[in-house]
């Protein structure tokens, strides 16, 4: 994530993501340049912890699938405004890999721009 330091990146539970609950983050950062490695399959939830930002759409759910799960595509899919990005973790026989962080950062920047424009 690259963002103004007037925001935060907080990894939260599914229920805290749904309710935009701040203060119970799994991890948090406000440096303006947050790097998160998504190494485990499952859904990872992120919100901006600044009051009102999550409620206004600054939240992101990233679903990481293991390479053994069946999917119609290996490429990430994104929806908005409450964004879910799906990325497969390639196994050792995979010929390419797409960084889930790249999809994540791109979506977060788009959400930040939406907040500034609003």
N, C-alpha and C positions, 0 to 999 in steps of 0.2 A: 504494500500500500504506500503510495506517495500522496500526501495530503497536507493541508495547512495545519499547523499545530493548534488551531482552535477546535480541532476534532480529536477523537480517540478511536482506536480499534480495539474492541473488546470481544473476545471469544466467550460465548455464553451457552447455556443449556438450551435445549429445544423449547422448554416452557418459558424461559426468560426471553428468548428470541420472539416467540409468539406474543408475549405480553409487553415487550420492550422494557423489561425490568433491568435497571442498572444497579450497580453496587454488589452484585454477586458473580462477577466475571471470573471465568476460568483463567484467563490471562488478559492483560490490558497494556496498551502502549499509546503514547501521545507524542512521540518524537517527530512525527511527520514522515517517517520512512520505516514502516513496519514490514518485516519479512516473516512469513509463516510457512513452514514446510508441512504440507499435507501428505503424510506418509501412511496413514491408516485409512482403510475403507470405512465408509459411513458418512453421515452428514455432519458438517462442521458449520456452526452458526456464529455470525459476526454482526455486531451493531456498533453504531457511534454512541458513546456514552454521554454525550452532551444533551442536556434536557431538551426534549422535543424533536431531536434529530431522527431518532429511530422511528418515532410515530409518523414522521414526515417522509419515511421511505429509506433512510440511510441504514439499511440492513441487508445482509447477504447470507444466503445459505448455499454452501458448496457441498454437493454430493460426490464423493469419491467412490468409485466402484472398483472392485478387484478385477483383474484381468480374467478370472474364471467365470464371472457372471455374464450372462447372455445380454447382448445389446445390439440394436440395429446399426449402431455407428460407434466409431472410436473417437469421434470429434465431440467437443463439449457443446452442450446446448444451453442457451440462456433465455430466461424470461424476465419480465420487469413489471411492476416496480419492486416487489419483493422478490429478489432475484435468486434463482437456484441454478448453479452451474454443475453439470455432470461431467466428470472426467474419469476415464479408465486409467488405472495404474498398470502400465505395461509390464508383462512378464519378460524374462530374459530372452525369449524367442521373438519378441516384438521388433519390427524393423524401424519404428519411430516412436517418439513420445512427445506429447504436448504438455508443457508445464502448466499444472493447475493454478500455479501462482500467477502466471501471465493472464489467464482468463479472470482470475480473482481481482487482480490489480486494475485491469481494464474496466471491469464492472464498477469497482469502488470509485475510480476516477469519474466515471460517467455519473454516478450517484452524487458525488461531490459537486460536479458542475450543475446538476439539476438543483441542488440545494442553493447554490450561489445565484442561479438564475431566478429562483422563486422569490 
